[in-house]
Amino acid sequence: MLGRRKKTVEGNRSRRTTAAPPTSNANFFSYHASRAGDANAPRSREEAPVRRGSYAFQWKHIPTILAGIAILVSILYTMTLGNRVTIKTLGQKTPLLRDQKVYQEEADRIFNNSILSKTKLTINTQKFEEEMKQQFPELGVVSMTVPIMGRSPLVELISEKPALLITSQDGIFVLNQNGKAIARLKDVPGVASLNLATVNDETNIPIKVGKGVLSSQDVTFITSLVYQFSAKGITVSNIKLPPEAAELRVEIVGQKYFIKFNLLNDPRISAGQFIAAYNKIRAEKGTVNEYIDARVEEKIFYK
C-alpha cells in the first residue's frame, strides 16, 4: 500500500510540472514580436501632420532665398567695371594739347590691357596714371577715380602750360615752365596758335620728349624778356642759344644787330637797361653795326 501512494504522488507532480505557462506571458512576447518584426508597417497618423509641415516651411522661404541671391548678384555686378573710362575736361584753365579722342583711345587701351582693371577691388589706379603720363608727357595731372555705384572710372586730365618752343636738329619741341620738353610740335599742332616765343638751339644737344632742356630760370628769363620788349613796342624776331654758356642772343624787328644777354641775371633789369640804351642810341642817331652787349648789369657795350 505504501508503494501505491508514492506513485500517485509522483504522477501528480509530473502533471504540475508540464502545465502550460500563464496566458499573460504569451501575450507579452507576442506584442513585442509584432512591433519588432513589422518594419514596413505604416507610421501612426500622428506623424503625418509633422512631415507635411516640414515641406510647407521650405517652400515658404524660397522667395526670400531668391531675393537674397538677386541682391548678391547686384552687389557683385556693381563691383565690376566696364570697358571704357570717362575723360573729364570741364573747367580747365589750360586746354588739352591734343584732340580728346587721342587721349580717350589710349586711356581705354591702357585700362583694358590689365585683367585687374575689371573690378573695383583689384584695379591699380596709380599704374594707370603713370602709364598715361609716360605716353603723354604734356599731361601735368592724371587722376583716376573709381565710382562707388557706376562702372566707368572717371579720369581727370590737366595739361602742362606751354611756355616756349625750341628748335634743334631733332625738330621743334614744346617746353613747359620748368624747361621740360613735353611734346613735339607736330603732335600738338594747336600749340602753334598760342604765339609762343621760339628759341633756336645752336648747342646741338639732343632733345627728347619728357626730358629737361632748359632750367626754369632760363625759361623765366626768356619769357619775361619777351614780355618786357612787347610792352615797350619792341618786337622780337629771333632768339638764339649759342654754344657759349649762359648766353642768350636776341634779334629785334628793324635792326641788323643782335643783343647779348646773360641768363643768370634778372630779366627785368637786363631788359630795362637795354631799352634805355636803345632809346638813347636812337635819340642820338647812333649806329650799331654788330651787337649790343647787355650781359653786365648797369653797363652797355655795343659795336
BELHU-V333672 format. One record per run of one state. SS is the DSSP state (hx for helix, st for strand, lp for the rest). FROM is the first residue (numbers start at 1). LEN is the number of residues. If there is no record, write none. Layout:
ss/from/len
SS/FROM/LEN
SS/FROM/LEN
This chain:
ss/from/len
lp/1/1
hx/2/16
lp/18/5
hx/23/15
lp/38/7
hx/45/16
lp/61/1
hx/62/17
lp/79/1
st/80/1
lp/81/5
st/86/3
lp/89/11
hx/100/13
lp/113/2
hx/115/4
st/119/1
lp/120/5
hx/125/11
lp/136/3
st/139/7
lp/146/8
st/154/6
lp/160/2
st/162/7
lp/169/2
st/171/6
lp/177/3
st/180/5
hx/185/3
lp/188/1
hx/189/6
lp/195/3
st/198/4
lp/202/10
st/212/1
lp/213/3
hx/216/16
lp/232/4
st/236/6
lp/242/5
st/247/6
lp/253/5
st/258/5
lp/263/4
hx/267/17
lp/284/7
st/291/3
lp/294/7
st/301/2
lp/303/1
